[in-house]
Amino acid sequence: MEILCLTILAIIIIYWIMPTKKMRAVNKELKSLLQVFPVTGVINAVMQNKRKSDDTSKEE
């Protein structure tokens, strides 16, 4: 979990340092990536998996 937090922090710092022109290009690409990649579907799947594992651990 620590590695994930440090990675996200590094990405935010790099994004903040970027020139405005490149930042706009990155924003455009991120929008197209998010349209293709079903983020909400992945989040829902993870949440359902967590609920199932929580239910299983309560039964034991």
Secondary structure, 3 states (H helix, E strand, C coil): CHHHHHHHHHHHHHHHHCCHHHHHHHHHHHHHHHHHCCHHHHHHHHHHHHHHHHHHHHHC
